[in-house]
Amino acid sequence: MSTTEKKKPKKEKSSEIDLKKLKKEKEISDEKLKLIEASIKGLEITAEELKSTLPVDAIIIKEDLSKDQRAVLELEFEDELPAWVKRPWMYINPNKADQVESWLQSWSAIVLDYSRIFVIHIININDLRSDHPFNNKKLGKRLTLAQVRSVIDHLVQQNVARWLDEDTKTRARIYWKSNEDWADALLDFMIETGRVVEVHSLYDLTQMDQDWGVLPADDLIIVCEMLVERKVARWLNKEKTIIQFEADKVF
């Protein structure tokens, strides 16, 4: 071989996962082991087999909460509302440029609080403007669709929202907590509850009665990818639906 000829780098083995060791050291079901083994060997799996590991993509709205839950959260939300929601002029578009920015910022803060308190990740602007204070029945005032869209546009510019339908602008993802913060929260929960020693599917993560359980599926995957990039977790199958936390790198 010529000295100028470079050696080809060795391909990283996809079968680094020791199934026997994994089964011995981790709490893992036979179903997950079967999927991991199929992934290692490059075997085809059916959509039905994969389905049990996929996240539940539930869109939560206030009506999904129980009557008691809504009552408690509505009181909390009401307590956080600023006094200006009782002022009729806040439902009118200001004329001066500096006032427009302040108006947008004020309503944006309320949208974020609303989404955070009711744990809503995707809002429909028609539903939003039916709720107080966007629809203020005491004042007989209600934000128009155009006004609500301008508020969401402002949130998009602040990188805390994105439209899910750019053409109609009726549904938006609201990032009242960043995906980075969700990654921290998920990891902290796993450590505090001792679940870092378990192997989890994305579906499992949606069934832990935690707020990330109702994250949109694509965001939950992004959150897990962040933990993998931090090298405190790794995917165990090529479909990226089964994840293992690296306990030795966490503690």
Backbone bond lengths (Angstrom), bond angles and torsions (degrees), N, CA, C in turn:
res aa  C-N    CA-C-N  psi(-1)  N-CA   C-N-CA  omega(-1)  CA-C   N-CA-C  phi
1 M - - - 1.466 - - 1.521 108.95 -
2 S 1.303 117.29 136.22 1.454 121.59 178.02 1.514 110.50 -66.25
3 T 1.351 115.14 146.43 1.476 118.86 179.58 1.514 111.32 -66.84
4 T 1.325 115.14 -20.69 1.472 118.43 179.51 1.521 111.70 -85.26
5 E 1.335 114.95 -11.10 1.461 119.76 -178.95 1.521 109.97 -79.99
6 K 1.282 116.56 127.63 1.466 120.33 -177.27 1.516 110.94 -88.45
7 K 1.314 114.20 143.09 1.459 118.95 175.36 1.518 109.46 -74.39
8 K 1.295 115.95 139.26 1.455 119.69 177.16 1.517 109.32 -73.88
9 P 1.329 116.60 133.68 1.463 118.49 179.68 1.518 110.69 -64.55
10 K 1.304 114.47 142.49 1.459 119.01 179.36 1.516 110.23 -68.54
11 K 1.298 114.84 137.39 1.458 118.78 178.18 1.511 109.99 -71.63
12 E 1.309 113.42 136.61 1.456 118.27 179.35 1.519 108.80 -72.41
13 K 1.296 116.05 131.05 1.459 120.04 -177.81 1.518 110.61 -70.66
14 S 1.329 114.26 133.46 1.461 118.13 178.38 1.519 110.38 -81.51
15 S 1.355 115.56 -9.92 1.460 119.21 -177.38 1.525 112.02 -100.21
16 E 1.341 116.42 31.40 1.455 120.53 178.67 1.527 111.69 -62.64
17 I 1.317 115.83 -20.93 1.460 120.13 -177.87 1.526 109.64 -75.32
18 D 1.308 116.06 121.93 1.460 122.71 177.16 1.526 107.32 -91.59
19 L 1.318 116.33 104.15 1.463 120.74 -174.68 1.524 112.74 -62.84
20 K 1.335 116.65 -40.02 1.470 119.38 179.71 1.520 110.94 -64.02
21 K 1.332 115.06 -43.21 1.464 120.30 179.43 1.527 110.31 -66.86
22 L 1.324 115.17 -39.94 1.462 120.52 179.30 1.520 110.90 -61.04
23 K 1.332 115.95 -44.70 1.461 120.73 -179.61 1.521 111.34 -66.70
24 K 1.327 116.17 -33.75 1.461 120.52 -178.47 1.527 111.76 -74.41
25 E 1.337 116.23 -38.91 1.460 120.22 -172.50 1.524 114.26 -94.76
26 K 1.315 117.24 -21.82 1.460 119.97 -175.34 1.522 111.85 -118.29
27 E 1.316 114.36 156.21 1.462 120.12 172.95 1.522 106.95 -85.54
28 I 1.309 115.53 110.18 1.461 119.75 -175.12 1.518 110.03 -147.46
29 S 1.312 115.73 141.20 1.466 120.57 -178.88 1.526 110.75 -82.90
30 D 1.325 115.17 159.60 1.467 120.63 178.12 1.531 110.78 -63.04
31 E 1.341 116.02 -34.05 1.464 120.06 180.00 1.527 111.16 -62.51
32 K 1.342 115.68 -43.20 1.468 119.07 179.05 1.529 110.37 -67.29
33 L 1.326 116.64 -41.21 1.469 120.34 178.79 1.526 111.04 -58.92
34 K 1.315 115.93 -40.29 1.460 120.97 -179.64 1.531 110.59 -62.34
35 L 1.332 116.71 -42.88 1.460 120.82 -179.49 1.529 111.48 -68.65
36 I 1.332 115.97 -38.93 1.470 120.32 178.95 1.528 110.17 -65.00
37 E 1.334 115.84 -43.87 1.470 120.72 179.61 1.526 110.56 -62.44
38 A 1.328 116.13 -41.86 1.467 120.15 179.21 1.523 110.61 -62.88
39 S 1.331 115.88 -38.28 1.463 120.64 179.32 1.527 111.06 -65.94
40 I 1.334 116.44 -42.13 1.470 121.77 179.90 1.530 110.65 -63.55
41 K 1.324 116.05 -42.04 1.466 120.85 -176.18 1.525 113.00 -85.79
42 G 1.338 115.87 -2.27 1.457 119.47 179.14 1.510 113.58 72.36
43 L 1.325 116.27 25.07 1.463 120.79 -179.74 1.526 110.56 -82.94
44 E 1.305 115.24 150.03 1.460 120.14 177.69 1.525 109.49 -78.55
45 I 1.316 115.33 138.79 1.468 119.43 174.88 1.521 108.34 -120.57
46 T 1.305 115.37 153.34 1.458 119.45 -177.71 1.524 110.36 -80.24
47 A 1.316 114.81 158.60 1.468 120.39 177.71 1.522 110.18 -61.95
48 E 1.324 115.27 -32.83 1.468 120.07 -179.67 1.526 110.58 -67.68
49 E 1.329 116.79 -39.15 1.467 120.54 178.78 1.529 111.00 -65.84
50 L 1.318 115.83 -38.64 1.466 120.82 -178.80 1.526 111.85 -74.84
51 K 1.317 115.67 -27.63 1.465 121.44 -174.00 1.527 113.17 -54.48
52 S 1.324 116.57 -37.47 1.467 120.11 -176.07 1.528 112.91 -67.46
53 T 1.333 117.26 -12.97 1.469 120.27 -179.14 1.527 112.34 -105.38
54 L 1.318 116.69 -5.74 1.463 120.50 -176.87 1.521 111.54 -78.64
55 P 1.338 117.08 148.79 1.468 119.72 179.66 1.518 111.62 -72.05
56 V 1.315 115.59 151.65 1.461 121.03 174.99 1.520 107.37 -82.88
57 D 1.316 116.58 120.96 1.468 120.20 -178.24 1.519 108.81 -97.05
58 A 1.326 115.48 79.53 1.462 120.67 -177.30 1.519 110.42 -96.92
59 I 1.321 116.28 131.81 1.460 120.65 175.43 1.524 107.32 -97.58
60 I 1.318 115.60 110.26 1.454 121.00 -175.64 1.522 110.54 -89.55
61 I 1.319 115.53 132.91 1.459 121.31 172.23 1.520 107.96 -125.34
62 K 1.318 116.70 168.03 1.463 120.12 -175.92 1.528 112.37 -56.02
63 E 1.334 115.65 -34.92 1.463 119.89 -176.86 1.522 112.28 -66.49
64 D 1.336 117.47 -16.31 1.462 120.59 178.35 1.524 111.63 -76.47
65 L 1.321 116.60 -16.56 1.460 120.78 179.83 1.520 109.94 -80.41
66 S 1.324 116.03 154.96 1.462 119.54 176.42 1.527 108.94 -70.70
67 K 1.299 115.92 163.13 1.468 120.94 -179.68 1.522 110.83 -58.79
68 D 1.331 116.42 -41.96 1.471 120.63 -179.93 1.527 111.14 -66.98
69 Q 1.332 116.40 -42.34 1.469 120.15 178.63 1.524 110.74 -60.72
70 R 1.327 115.49 -45.65 1.462 119.77 -179.78 1.517 111.23 -60.76
71 A 1.328 115.75 -41.80 1.469 120.02 -178.10 1.528 111.07 -61.46
72 V 1.331 116.24 -44.29 1.474 120.81 -179.66 1.525 110.62 -65.17
73 L 1.333 116.48 -46.31 1.461 120.50 -177.21 1.523 111.94 -70.07
74 E 1.321 116.85 -33.82 1.464 119.76 177.83 1.525 111.18 -65.50
75 L 1.337 116.54 -36.40 1.470 120.47 175.89 1.528 110.36 -65.27
76 E 1.333 115.78 -43.15 1.469 120.31 178.84 1.526 110.59 -62.16
77 F 1.327 115.69 -43.69 1.463 120.63 179.66 1.523 110.79 -64.30
78 E 1.322 116.13 -43.57 1.471 121.48 -179.94 1.524 110.82 -59.93
79 D 1.331 116.18 -39.97 1.471 120.75 -179.70 1.527 112.00 -64.59
80 E 1.324 116.60 -27.91 1.465 120.16 -177.44 1.525 113.27 -90.35
81 L 1.327 116.85 -8.27 1.462 119.22 -178.65 1.527 110.90 -69.96
82 P 1.318 117.56 136.93 1.468 120.77 177.77 1.531 111.11 -72.26
83 A 1.311 115.60 159.77 1.473 120.74 -176.96 1.526 112.23 -63.75
84 W 1.342 116.90 -25.53 1.464 118.81 -174.34 1.530 113.83 -67.73
85 V 1.343 118.63 -12.16 1.476 118.72 178.35 1.527 110.88 -66.97
86 K 1.331 116.18 -12.00 1.472 120.73 177.78 1.524 111.46 -91.65
87 R 1.323 116.25 2.22 1.463 121.01 -178.56 1.533 110.32 -101.30
88 P 1.326 117.76 120.67 1.473 121.20 -177.41 1.525 113.83 -58.27
89 W 1.335 117.35 -32.04 1.459 119.74 -176.20 1.531 113.50 -66.80
90 M 1.352 117.68 -17.49 1.465 119.50 178.37 1.532 112.49 -75.16
91 Y 1.327 116.19 -5.36 1.463 120.90 177.80 1.531 110.87 -101.86
92 I 1.336 114.95 9.84 1.465 121.40 179.63 1.526 108.86 -118.41
93 N 1.318 117.03 136.34 1.462 120.33 178.53 1.525 110.63 -64.87
94 P 1.323 117.95 125.95 1.468 120.24 177.13 1.529 111.23 -71.09
95 N 1.325 115.67 157.11 1.462 120.56 -177.90 1.524 113.05 -91.83
96 K 1.331 117.14 -36.54 1.458 121.02 -176.23 1.529 110.85 -79.78
97 A 1.333 114.97 141.17 1.471 120.98 -175.93 1.521 112.73 -58.16
98 D 1.340 117.30 -42.91 1.463 119.81 -178.56 1.522 111.73 -67.73
99 Q 1.326 115.90 -30.63 1.464 120.22 178.22 1.531 111.39 -75.09
100 V 1.329 116.11 -31.55 1.471 120.57 178.20 1.527 109.84 -61.70
101 E 1.331 116.66 -45.71 1.463 121.51 179.83 1.523 110.82 -60.99
102 S 1.324 116.49 -43.70 1.467 121.29 179.50 1.528 110.69 -64.74
103 W 1.329 116.18 -40.88 1.467 122.06 179.70 1.529 110.10 -62.91
104 L 1.324 116.59 -45.99 1.467 121.18 179.33 1.525 111.23 -63.76
105 Q 1.324 116.11 -42.02 1.461 120.93 -179.90 1.524 110.92 -63.39
106 S 1.321 116.39 -40.80 1.470 121.17 -178.76 1.523 111.46 -64.72
107 W 1.330 116.60 -47.23 1.458 119.55 -179.93 1.536 111.55 -71.31
108 S 1.318 116.87 -31.77 1.469 120.38 177.21 1.519 110.94 -61.95
109 A 1.327 116.31 -41.12 1.469 121.08 179.37 1.521 110.69 -61.52
110 I 1.332 116.41 -37.32 1.469 119.85 179.82 1.528 110.78 -69.93
111 V 1.326 117.28 -39.76 1.474 120.12 177.50 1.528 110.27 -60.91
112 L 1.326 117.01 -41.91 1.466 120.90 178.67 1.522 111.23 -64.80
113 D 1.329 117.20 -43.76 1.472 120.52 178.42 1.525 110.94 -63.67
114 Y 1.320 115.96 -43.11 1.471 121.83 178.83 1.531 110.01 -57.99
115 S 1.331 116.29 -48.92 1.467 121.22 -178.26 1.526 111.29 -65.22
116 R 1.334 116.14 -40.76 1.473 120.53 -178.30 1.525 111.56 -67.58
117 I 1.318 117.06 -48.56 1.464 120.55 -175.21 1.526 111.69 -66.31
118 F 1.330 116.78 -39.50 1.467 119.64 -179.72 1.538 112.19 -91.93
119 V 1.337 116.72 5.33 1.475 123.65 179.27 1.527 110.33 50.87
120 I 1.317 114.47 54.39 1.458 121.23 178.69 1.525 108.28 -109.86
121 H 1.317 116.48 123.94 1.465 120.77 -178.37 1.523 112.23 -98.74
122 I 1.323 116.08 -29.72 1.464 120.75 178.79 1.524 108.69 -123.60
123 I 1.315 115.95 122.35 1.462 119.39 -179.36 1.524 110.45 -110.68
124 N 1.315 114.17 148.15 1.454 122.16 170.68 1.524 105.78 -105.01
125 I 1.310 117.73 124.02 1.463 119.08 -172.64 1.528 112.45 -65.29
126 N 1.329 117.49 -23.84 1.467 119.78 176.32 1.524 110.61 -69.47
127 D 1.344 115.88 -39.49 1.465 119.85 176.12 1.525 110.18 -68.13
128 L 1.329 115.81 -41.32 1.462 120.70 -177.42 1.521 111.69 -59.92
129 R 1.304 116.83 -46.71 1.466 119.31 -175.82 1.526 113.10 -77.06
130 S 1.327 116.04 1.90 1.468 120.01 172.86 1.524 111.24 -91.03
131 D 1.340 116.05 -14.86 1.467 121.23 -176.26 1.522 111.77 -97.96
132 H 1.320 114.95 153.06 1.462 121.13 173.98 1.530 108.55 -71.34
133 P 1.314 119.53 140.45 1.463 129.40 5.75 1.523 113.71 -94.79
134 F 1.349 117.14 3.17 1.460 119.65 -179.67 1.530 110.07 -63.19
135 N 1.328 114.34 -30.80 1.463 121.48 171.23 1.526 106.34 -118.09
136 N 1.324 116.45 99.72 1.462 121.61 -175.57 1.523 109.32 -97.19
137 K 1.312 115.46 95.94 1.466 120.46 -175.44 1.523 112.32 -68.34
138 K 1.328 116.55 -30.94 1.470 119.64 179.42 1.528 111.17 -65.21
139 L 1.326 115.67 -37.13 1.464 120.00 179.34 1.524 112.27 -89.74
140 G 1.327 115.62 -15.24 1.457 118.93 -174.40 1.524 111.23 70.15
141 K 1.347 115.27 31.28 1.464 121.17 -178.04 1.527 110.06 -121.98
142 R 1.338 114.60 145.40 1.463 119.70 179.93 1.522 109.73 -148.86
143 L 1.321 116.38 134.83 1.459 119.46 176.31 1.525 110.11 -64.81
144 T 1.314 116.42 139.71 1.459 120.61 177.41 1.531 109.54 -78.21
145 L 1.324 115.78 166.72 1.464 119.87 176.59 1.528 110.55 -59.72
146 A 1.327 116.08 -40.55 1.463 120.27 179.78 1.522 111.12 -62.88
147 Q 1.323 116.60 -39.49 1.462 120.06 179.16 1.530 111.34 -66.02
148 V 1.328 115.92 -44.56 1.467 119.41 179.73 1.529 109.94 -63.16
149 R 1.327 117.13 -41.24 1.466 120.16 178.24 1.528 111.02 -62.03
150 S 1.324 116.64 -38.57 1.471 119.10 179.57 1.525 110.86 -66.66
151 V 1.334 117.14 -34.30 1.468 121.14 177.21 1.528 109.98 -66.95
152 I 1.335 116.60 -45.25 1.470 119.90 178.99 1.527 110.23 -65.49
153 D 1.331 116.78 -38.80 1.469 119.98 175.90 1.528 110.58 -57.59
154 H 1.317 115.94 -39.35 1.467 121.04 178.44 1.530 110.17 -63.47
155 L 1.331 116.79 -42.12 1.466 121.03 177.65 1.529 111.00 -64.57
156 V 1.323 116.11 -37.54 1.467 120.68 177.26 1.529 109.79 -61.93
157 Q 1.330 116.17 -43.01 1.467 120.59 178.50 1.527 111.78 -63.55
158 Q 1.338 115.94 -28.25 1.466 121.09 178.86 1.532 111.90 -86.40
159 N 1.338 116.01 2.93 1.478 122.34 179.71 1.527 113.41 63.33
160 V 1.323 116.97 30.57 1.465 120.28 175.68 1.532 110.90 -120.21
161 A 1.319 116.10 15.42 1.472 120.69 176.37 1.524 108.44 -159.93
162 R 1.326 115.20 160.65 1.472 120.34 171.99 1.520 108.25 -151.08
163 W 1.309 114.79 141.51 1.456 119.88 177.15 1.526 109.46 -73.68
164 L 1.316 116.16 137.17 1.462 120.68 176.69 1.519 111.10 -91.91
165 D 1.328 115.59 -14.02 1.464 121.38 177.90 1.529 108.09 -141.13
166 E 1.311 115.93 87.68 1.465 121.86 -175.01 1.528 112.82 -58.27
167 D 1.326 117.19 -31.01 1.466 119.97 -176.51 1.525 112.30 -70.59
168 T 1.325 115.99 -47.40 1.468 119.36 -176.19 1.524 113.24 -98.79
169 K 1.327 116.55 -23.18 1.472 121.89 -179.14 1.534 111.95 50.53
170 T 1.327 114.46 59.77 1.468 119.27 176.79 1.527 112.01 -114.65
171 R 1.348 117.17 -24.04 1.465 120.73 -178.56 1.522 110.01 -125.42
172 A 1.325 114.73 136.26 1.466 118.91 -177.99 1.520 110.70 -139.15
173 R 1.317 114.86 143.91 1.470 121.76 172.85 1.522 106.84 -88.31
174 I 1.335 116.68 123.80 1.456 122.13 -179.16 1.528 109.12 -105.97
175 Y 1.326 116.37 121.26 1.467 121.18 -178.98 1.525 109.89 -95.86
176 W 1.341 115.97 72.64 1.467 119.21 178.17 1.530 110.80 -73.07
177 K 1.319 115.76 -13.89 1.468 122.09 169.01 1.526 106.36 -138.52
178 S 1.318 116.49 134.34 1.464 119.74 -176.76 1.526 110.86 -71.55
179 N 1.321 116.18 157.78 1.463 120.08 177.10 1.525 111.03 -62.95
180 E 1.331 117.01 -30.93 1.470 120.49 176.02 1.526 110.44 -61.97
181 D 1.339 115.87 -42.70 1.471 120.02 178.80 1.527 111.35 -67.75
182 W 1.339 116.50 -35.03 1.469 119.41 176.60 1.522 110.27 -65.27
183 A 1.323 116.90 -38.02 1.468 120.78 178.27 1.527 110.02 -62.29
184 D 1.334 116.52 -43.15 1.472 120.87 177.41 1.525 110.68 -61.35
185 A 1.339 115.81 -45.38 1.468 120.93 -177.74 1.525 111.22 -63.72
186 L 1.330 116.57 -41.68 1.462 121.21 179.75 1.525 110.82 -64.31
187 L 1.322 116.70 -45.37 1.462 120.89 -179.87 1.529 110.95 -64.68
188 D 1.337 116.84 -43.94 1.473 120.80 178.88 1.525 111.06 -59.20
189 F 1.335 115.74 -42.16 1.468 120.49 -179.78 1.525 110.48 -63.23
190 M 1.321 116.82 -43.51 1.461 121.11 -179.64 1.531 111.22 -62.33
191 I 1.327 115.95 -39.49 1.464 120.26 179.47 1.523 110.63 -69.28
192 E 1.342 115.93 -48.60 1.466 120.83 -175.88 1.523 112.65 -64.61
193 T 1.319 117.14 -31.72 1.469 120.61 -178.28 1.531 112.68 -96.49
194 G 1.318 117.14 -1.07 1.462 120.58 179.80 1.510 114.06 75.15
195 R 1.333 117.46 13.60 1.463 120.06 -176.53 1.523 113.83 -83.77
196 V 1.330 116.22 3.27 1.467 118.47 175.89 1.522 111.09 -67.04
197 V 1.330 117.18 -15.87 1.467 120.06 -179.84 1.528 111.52 -89.97
198 E 1.324 116.53 1.78 1.460 120.47 179.81 1.525 110.19 -103.75
199 V 1.310 115.46 157.73 1.461 121.55 172.32 1.524 106.95 -100.05
200 H 1.327 116.29 129.21 1.463 120.56 -173.97 1.526 111.78 -119.19
201 S 1.305 115.17 145.77 1.461 120.18 168.97 1.526 107.02 -96.05
202 L 1.315 116.81 164.69 1.464 119.81 176.47 1.525 110.04 -60.82
203 Y 1.330 115.60 -35.10 1.465 119.05 177.21 1.526 110.34 -61.06
204 D 1.333 116.90 -43.09 1.469 120.76 179.18 1.527 110.90 -55.89
205 L 1.328 116.10 -41.02 1.463 120.64 -176.92 1.524 112.15 -65.43
206 T 1.335 116.47 -24.17 1.471 119.35 179.07 1.527 112.25 -85.98
207 Q 1.335 117.05 -3.65 1.461 121.01 -175.02 1.529 112.76 -113.01
208 M 1.317 117.87 21.29 1.468 121.39 -175.51 1.524 113.46 -101.46
209 D 1.320 116.50 10.81 1.460 121.95 178.56 1.527 111.29 57.01
210 Q 1.324 115.41 40.33 1.459 121.93 176.42 1.531 108.44 -120.47
211 D 1.330 115.84 157.56 1.463 119.50 -174.93 1.525 113.70 -60.59
212 W 1.358 117.15 -28.91 1.472 117.68 179.24 1.527 111.09 -70.10
213 G 1.323 117.43 -13.19 1.458 121.33 -179.78 1.514 113.58 -64.68
214 V 1.344 116.29 -19.39 1.466 119.37 178.72 1.529 111.28 -110.65
215 L 1.337 116.18 16.48 1.463 119.15 172.19 1.529 109.13 -64.69
216 P 1.329 118.18 146.97 1.464 119.08 171.52 1.529 109.25 -55.02
217 A 1.318 116.97 143.30 1.468 121.60 -174.56 1.522 112.82 -54.07
218 D 1.349 117.27 -42.34 1.463 118.70 -178.08 1.524 111.61 -66.06
219 D 1.336 117.05 -32.00 1.462 119.91 177.86 1.524 111.49 -73.02
220 L 1.329 117.22 -36.76 1.464 120.17 177.62 1.530 110.07 -62.10
221 I 1.322 116.42 -39.40 1.465 120.55 177.61 1.530 110.23 -64.77
222 I 1.329 116.94 -41.49 1.467 121.22 177.90 1.522 110.46 -61.06
223 V 1.336 116.54 -42.44 1.468 121.83 179.04 1.530 109.99 -59.71
224 C 1.332 116.11 -45.57 1.472 120.05 179.29 1.526 111.07 -65.87
225 E 1.330 116.47 -38.41 1.468 120.41 177.78 1.529 110.71 -60.53
226 M 1.325 116.26 -36.77 1.467 120.35 178.57 1.525 110.81 -62.39
227 L 1.332 116.31 -40.41 1.464 120.63 179.05 1.527 110.77 -68.82
228 V 1.326 116.15 -34.97 1.468 120.13 176.40 1.529 109.80 -66.09
229 E 1.333 116.22 -42.04 1.468 120.45 179.01 1.527 111.35 -64.29
230 R 1.331 116.06 -30.92 1.473 120.01 177.25 1.531 111.39 -76.95
231 K 1.328 115.34 -6.44 1.471 122.80 -179.55 1.533 112.69 65.67
232 V 1.321 116.51 31.02 1.467 120.65 173.63 1.534 110.12 -109.08
233 A 1.328 115.47 4.91 1.466 120.80 177.20 1.521 107.84 -157.29
234 R 1.329 116.13 164.36 1.465 119.88 175.38 1.518 109.42 -150.41
235 W 1.326 114.50 149.70 1.453 120.47 175.32 1.522 108.92 -77.30
236 L 1.320 116.44 141.52 1.460 120.44 -179.76 1.525 112.75 -105.14
237 N 1.320 116.88 -6.16 1.470 119.15 175.55 1.525 109.21 -138.85
238 K 1.314 115.51 154.82 1.469 120.15 -174.66 1.526 111.67 -67.00
239 E 1.330 116.94 -22.69 1.464 120.16 178.85 1.527 112.21 -76.70
240 K 1.338 116.18 -9.42 1.467 122.97 179.05 1.529 111.98 57.51
241 T 1.329 114.31 53.18 1.469 119.38 175.38 1.524 111.39 -122.11
242 I 1.339 116.61 -7.02 1.471 121.25 179.54 1.526 107.99 -125.42
243 I 1.329 115.71 127.84 1.463 120.36 -173.92 1.523 111.39 -127.95
244 Q 1.319 114.80 143.89 1.468 121.14 176.62 1.522 108.37 -122.71
245 F 1.317 116.03 131.64 1.457 120.02 175.98 1.519 109.10 -84.34
246 E 1.322 115.54 137.77 1.459 121.66 -179.29 1.525 108.54 -86.25
247 A 1.327 116.16 87.56 1.467 121.36 -173.77 1.522 112.70 -56.34
248 D 1.347 116.88 -38.59 1.465 119.77 -177.71 1.525 112.30 -67.84
249 K 1.341 116.78 -20.69 1.464 120.17 178.67 1.527 111.82 -96.48
250 V 1.329 115.43 -9.75 1.459 120.54 -179.95 1.514 110.50 -85.90
251 F 1.341 115.51 -43.30 1.465 119.83 -174.66 1.527 111.17 -88.09
